[in-house]
């Protein structure tokens, strides 16, 4: 658990962006669900893991009627922003690497937008068990995760600032430990959902310490079949 780091980050952002604009991959996810899965975006229970200010789940909820958002977030400052954006949301201050006080098979969509990459291995095991427990049959799991393949910055950090666990590094200055995934490891990690409906790689640039860093991400969707 790295609560103090995330609380500091939301109070004085260095990596995150506190806008209300959803991630572009979430907009792509909505288009995919409508065009390829023919999903009506109404009456959905959406679970947003590591929700931050809830901009991503809010965007999905706004696409239809009677959609409900539950967000789990470790930073109290982030939750303050989430309640400002979604006053009617159900937000839980808790690590996503712990057992959640939520009912089995109660969510149509679960989102993890670059959140679980900061869990350690024991927390990840609980997180994986929880998303399996909470997603409805035929529900959808959306993931954006840090990519190891072809990311020179990640490769450098793995060498110069290695963490104690597999494929982890410690972000300089802020001290955040992050996990990066090869394609093979990512597919294996979520294999209990079967093969992804799609799995793509995208690139973004992050400003940190006055410099711009290239970061690669995996973006994938699984159906709980």
BAVEX-695584 format. One line per field, with one value per residue (C-alpha): residue number from 1; x, y, z; residue in three letters. Coordinates in pm, 1 decimal, m for minus. Layout:
N
i <- (NUM_...)
c1 <- (X_...)
c2 <- (Y_...)
c3 <- (Z_...)
aa <- (ALA_...)
***
This chain:
225
i <- (1_2_3_4_5_6_7_8_9_10_11_12_13_14_15_16_17_18_19_20_21_22_23_24_25_26_27_28_29_30_31_32_33_34_35_36_37_38_39_40_41_42_43_44_45_46_47_48_49_50_51_52_53_54_55_56_57_58_59_60_61_62_63_64_65_66_67_68_69_70_71_72_73_74_75_76_77_78_79_80_81_82_83_84_85_86_87_88_89_90_91_92_93_94_95_96_97_98_99_100_101_102_103_104_105_106_107_108_109_110_111_112_113_114_115_116_117_118_119_120_121_122_123_124_125_126_127_128_129_130_131_132_133_134_135_136_137_138_139_140_141_142_143_144_145_146_147_148_149_150_151_152_153_154_155_156_157_158_159_160_161_162_163_164_165_166_167_168_169_170_171_172_173_174_175_176_177_178_179_180_181_182_183_184_185_186_187_188_189_190_191_192_193_194_195_196_197_198_199_200_201_202_203_204_205_206_207_208_209_210_211_212_213_214_215_216_217_218_219_220_221_222_223_224_225)
c1 <- (0.0_139.1_m135.1_92.5_242.8_m95.9_m227.6_73.1_29.7_m334.3_m249.6_45.5_17.7_331.9_214.1_m164.0_m393.4_m685.8_m904.8_m1259.0_m1167.9_m1172.5_m882.1_m899.7_m896.5_m1223.1_m1386.6_m1257.4_m1397.8_m1744.2_m1736.9_m1626.2_m1901.4_m2165.8_m2048.0_m1885.1_m2074.5_m2407.9_m2430.8_m2697.3_m2528.4_m2826.7_m2890.2_m2523.3_m2342.5_m1989.0_m1697.9_m1404.9_m1092.1_m844.8_m1106.4_m918.1_m1167.3_m1401.3_m1380.8_m1361.6_m1657.8_m1853.5_m1803.9_m1941.0_m2232.9_m2326.6_m2369.1_m2696.1_m2971.9_m2985.2_m2615.4_m2456.8_m2093.1_m1901.8_m1545.8_m1262.1_m975.8_m700.6_m655.2_m899.6_m812.0_m899.2_m1231.6_m1310.7_m1275.5_m1480.4_m1771.5_m1759.4_m1791.7_m2036.2_m2224.1_m2452.2_m2162.3_m2081.6_m1715.3_m1507.3_m1176.2_m979.0_m692.6_m796.0_m552.9_m782.2_m1112.4_m1393.3_m1728.4_m1925.8_m2169.2_m2068.1_m2139.3_m2282.6_m2106.3_m2162.0_m1835.3_m1515.1_m1252.6_m884.3_m723.2_m355.9_m432.0_m332.3_22.1_117.0_8.1_260.9_227.2_23.2_m213.1_m240.2_m351.0_m639.0_m724.9_m746.4_m966.4_m1194.7_m1250.3_m1334.8_m1582.1_m1746.7_m1793.8_m2126.0_m2136.2_m2110.2_m1981.5_m1684.2_m1343.8_m1146.3_m774.5_m502.0_m165.0_194.2_374.4_724.4_758.6_931.3_932.8_1288.7_1205.1_1062.5_1363.7_1597.6_1408.1_1408.8_1789.2_1859.0_1574.0_1463.1_1192.6_1210.9_948.4_932.0_927.6_894.9_1081.0_1068.5_981.1_1255.6_1164.1_813.4_910.5_615.6_670.7_519.7_484.5_521.8_391.8_505.8_221.6_263.8_256.0_m50.6_m250.8_m146.2_m239.1_m596.7_m634.2_m922.8_m1135.6_m1018.1_m865.8_m916.7_m1176.0_m901.9_m556.2_m372.5_m66.8_m81.0_177.8_153.5_401.8_422.5_593.8_788.3_1066.8_1069.5_1121.3_886.2_883.2_739.5_519.8_366.0_41.8_m156.1_m526.9_m750.7_m1107.9_m1224.1_m1574.2_m1656.2_m1781.7)
c2 <- (0.0_338.5_561.7_846.5_870.4_888.7_1139.8_1361.4_1313.4_1424.6_1718.7_1825.4_1644.7_1543.1_1241.1_1267.2_1518.7_1649.9_1750.1_1621.2_1493.7_1111.8_911.2_869.0_491.9_517.4_697.6_419.8_161.5_319.9_316.9_m47.4_m150.7_16.1_m84.4_m423.4_m556.1_m383.5_m288.9_m45.5_183.4_199.4_53.4_m32.5_m79.4_47.3_m21.4_218.7_82.2_352.5_597.8_922.0_1200.7_948.1_1118.6_788.5_613.5_940.0_961.4_609.1_672.0_987.1_788.6_633.4_630.3_497.9_412.5_386.4_445.9_283.0_406.4_272.1_509.3_527.8_907.1_1117.7_1420.5_1229.7_1127.3_1490.7_1564.6_1254.6_1365.1_1709.9_1551.3_1273.5_1375.6_1071.3_824.4_552.9_603.3_386.1_497.2_176.6_11.9_m189.3_m453.7_m542.1_m730.2_m491.6_m458.6_m525.8_m797.2_m1089.3_m1052.3_m703.9_m506.1_m489.1_m304.5_m290.9_m29.0_m34.3_265.3_236.7_165.5_m191.6_m140.2_12.1_m294.7_m540.9_m912.7_m1001.0_m708.1_m805.6_m1155.0_m1008.8_m760.0_m1038.5_m1246.4_m948.6_m852.8_m1216.9_m1219.2_m886.3_m896.0_m1028.9_m1317.2_m1155.1_m837.4_m644.3_m572.2_m276.5_m244.7_4.4_m114.6_m5.4_m174.2_m318.0_m399.0_m128.3_129.0_260.0_466.9_162.8_m46.5_218.8_243.6_m134.7_m119.5_198.3_199.2_m163.4_m267.9_m585.0_m774.6_m888.8_m613.4_m331.4_m4.8_285.7_623.3_871.4_1170.0_1047.2_694.0_517.8_151.6_51.0_m281.1_m306.8_m599.3_m784.7_m890.1_m1253.5_m1173.5_m953.1_m1216.3_m1480.8_m1260.5_m1214.7_m1557.0_m1647.7_m1417.1_m1598.5_m1419.9_m1042.4_m906.6_m666.2_m577.7_m280.3_m74.5_302.8_570.3_887.4_1148.0_1246.2_1557.8_1499.3_1704.1_1942.8_1659.5_1474.2_1094.5_849.0_583.7_280.2_124.6_m190.1_m128.6_m433.8_m551.5_m892.1_m1039.4_m1255.7_m1548.9)
c3 <- (0.0_m103.8_37.4_145.4_m203.1_m374.3_m123.6_m189.6_m565.5_m562.4_m337.2_m555.6_m893.2_m1078.7_m1279.1_m1287.2_m1455.4_m1251.8_m1545.0_m1597.9_m1945.4_m1961.1_m2094.9_m2473.5_m2428.6_m2231.9_m2524.4_m2751.5_m2509.1_m2526.0_m2907.0_m2904.3_m2665.6_m2878.0_m3224.5_m3167.8_m2863.8_m2931.6_m2565.4_m2453.9_m2203.3_m1967.3_m1621.7_m1569.6_m1240.2_m1296.6_m1061.3_m1099.2_m929.3_m829.8_m951.3_m883.4_m953.6_m1127.7_m1466.7_m1656.2_m1496.4_m1507.2_m1884.0_m1932.7_m1697.5_m1886.9_m2210.2_m2091.5_m1831.6_m1475.1_m1458.1_m1114.6_m1019.3_m736.6_m699.0_m484.6_m411.7_m151.7_m154.5_45.7_m168.4_m486.3_m333.6_m255.5_m627.3_m714.6_m498.1_m658.1_m1003.7_m907.5_m589.6_m618.0_m653.4_m401.1_m314.0_m84.3_65.6_47.7_m137.7_m443.7_m316.1_m25.6_4.2_m91.1_91.7_m226.1_m336.3_m559.1_m932.3_m891.0_m1165.1_m1540.1_m1604.0_m1400.8_m1487.0_m1398.0_m1566.4_m1470.1_m1104.8_m1020.1_m1152.8_m814.3_m612.9_m476.3_m548.4_m239.2_m302.4_m669.7_m574.7_m370.9_m647.1_m906.9_m679.2_m617.4_m981.8_m1055.7_m768.5_m845.4_m1223.8_m1347.7_m1596.0_m1942.1_m1774.2_m1912.4_m1760.9_m1897.4_m1826.2_m1901.4_m1768.4_m1802.2_m2089.9_m2071.8_m2441.3_m2643.5_m2362.4_m2326.5_m2019.2_m1841.5_m1941.1_m1802.2_m1473.3_m1433.4_m1447.9_m1252.7_m996.2_m963.7_m719.7_m514.0_m718.0_m1079.4_m1344.1_m1091.3_m1060.1_m816.4_m964.9_m876.5_m656.3_m566.1_m458.8_m624.9_m713.6_m1047.8_m1230.3_m1607.1_m1814.1_m2120.2_m2348.9_m2246.9_m1873.9_m1910.7_m2098.7_m1846.6_m1550.6_m1672.9_m1833.9_m1598.6_m1818.6_m2132.2_m2430.4_m2450.2_m2690.1_m2788.0_m2662.6_m2807.7_m2722.7_m2697.7_m2626.8_m2420.7_m2303.0_m1937.7_m1805.5_m1487.4_m1332.1_m1628.0_m1878.5_m2110.8_m2085.0_m2333.6_m2171.3_m2336.6_m2213.3_m2279.2_m2330.8_m2318.8_m2273.3_m2151.0_m2129.2_m1830.2_m2035.5)
aa <- (UNK_UNK_UNK_UNK_UNK_UNK_UNK_UNK_UNK_UNK_UNK_UNK_UNK_UNK_UNK_UNK_UNK_UNK_UNK_UNK_UNK_UNK_UNK_UNK_UNK_UNK_UNK_UNK_UNK_UNK_UNK_UNK_UNK_UNK_UNK_UNK_UNK_UNK_UNK_UNK_UNK_UNK_UNK_UNK_UNK_UNK_UNK_UNK_UNK_UNK_UNK_UNK_UNK_UNK_UNK_UNK_UNK_UNK_UNK_UNK_UNK_UNK_UNK_UNK_UNK_UNK_UNK_UNK_UNK_UNK_UNK_UNK_UNK_UNK_UNK_UNK_UNK_UNK_UNK_UNK_UNK_UNK_UNK_UNK_UNK_UNK_UNK_UNK_UNK_UNK_UNK_UNK_UNK_UNK_UNK_UNK_UNK_UNK_UNK_UNK_UNK_UNK_UNK_UNK_UNK_UNK_UNK_UNK_UNK_UNK_UNK_UNK_UNK_UNK_UNK_UNK_UNK_UNK_UNK_UNK_UNK_UNK_UNK_UNK_UNK_UNK_UNK_UNK_UNK_UNK_UNK_UNK_UNK_UNK_UNK_UNK_UNK_UNK_UNK_UNK_UNK_UNK_UNK_UNK_UNK_UNK_UNK_UNK_UNK_UNK_UNK_UNK_UNK_UNK_UNK_UNK_UNK_UNK_UNK_UNK_UNK_UNK_UNK_UNK_UNK_UNK_UNK_UNK_UNK_UNK_UNK_UNK_UNK_UNK_UNK_UNK_UNK_UNK_UNK_UNK_UNK_UNK_UNK_UNK_UNK_UNK_UNK_UNK_UNK_UNK_UNK_UNK_UNK_UNK_UNK_UNK_UNK_UNK_UNK_UNK_UNK_UNK_UNK_UNK_UNK_UNK_UNK_UNK_UNK_UNK_UNK_UNK_UNK_UNK_UNK_UNK_UNK_UNK_UNK_UNK_UNK_UNK_UNK_UNK_UNK)
***
